[in-house]
Amino acid sequence: MAVAFFFDECVNEALALVLRAHGIDVVTTTDLGCKGISDAEQLKYATQEGRIIYTTDRDFLRLAHRWLVSGVPFSGIVYHAPGKLSFRETIEALLLINVIYEPEEMRNRIEFV
């Protein structure tokens, strides 16, 4: 089973178009009409839907840590610092994650790219 992504509102949504062209399941905050919801609400939604969050928002790292310490599972996070990767490098990293990991392997995992 392939991974499915949920893109936080801070990332370039054009990435979603490219990944969809490669057959990857991507939903963005814009798609859902939920820009501005809290990080916790986004992580909860992603977990309920079995989607891995892709973000450049460092707050998700702290949130994931709190959830792990509290025993609250989440479906996974892919993170890199803002401006660290080019558009192409980001696509390549997300495509690689799609190939390497099964959804269950990303559970409670933060993958730094």
N, C-alpha and C positions, 0 to 999 in steps of 0.2 A: 504494500500500500504506500503510495507517495505521500509526502508531507503536503500540508496546505498552510498557506501563510495568511497572517493578518498584518497589514501595514499600519503602523502608528502614523498619526497625522504629521509628524515631523520629517518624514522621509519623502523623497522625490517619487511622486505617484507615476511618473513615466516609467519607472522600473517595473511597476505592475503590468503595464501594457506589454513590455518586452517579455516578461516571464509568462504571461498568458499566451503569447505567441509561441512559446516553447511548450505549451500544454500544462503549465503549472497553475494550480488553483490558488488564486490570490483575491483577497477581499481587503478593501481599504476603509478607513473611517469615512471617507467621502461617499463610497458606495453605499454605506449603511446610513448616511445622513447623521452621523453622530460625532462630528468634529466638536471638540471641546469637552468631551466626557473625561472623567478622571482616568489616570493610569490604572488604578485598581479596577475600575469598571471595564477598561479595555482588556486587562489581563483576565478578568473573570469571563468576559465574552469569549475571548480566544480559547480559554480552557474548556468552556462549555461546548464550543464548536470543534474542539480538537485541532485548533490552528496554532501555529508557531508565530509569535510576534516578531516582526523585524522592526528594529528601531535604532535611532541614534540618540535616544533620550536616556541619559545616565540614571534618571530617577527609576527606571524599570529595574536596574540592577539592585538598588536598595529595596525596592518593593519585593522583588523575587527573594532576596535574602530573608526579609521579614516573613514571607509566606513559608519558606523552607524551615525556618526556625520554629514557626508555629504549627508545622505539619500540614500546611495547606498546599496541595499539589497544583502545579500549573503545567501547561502543555509545551513549554519551551520558549526560549528567547534567542534571537540572533541579534548581536549588537556589534556596532563599531562606533568609534568616536566620530563626531561630525567632521567632515572634510578629510578624513583619513584615507578613504578609498575613492577612486574615480568611478564614474558611472559604469564603465565597462568592468572594472574590478568588482564592483558590487554585484553586477549581474552574474559574473563568473562564480563568485562566492556563494550566492543563493542557488545557482544551478548545481553547484557541487554539493551543497547541503541536501538538496532534493535527491541527488543520486546516492549519497553516502548513508544517510540516516533514514530509518523508518520512524514513523510518528512516535512509537513507544520509546525509542532510543533518545528522543529529544525531551521526553517528559522530565520535568524538574531540572533541566539542563540549560545553561547559558553558553552559547557558542560565540566566542569572540572572533570576528573576522577582520 
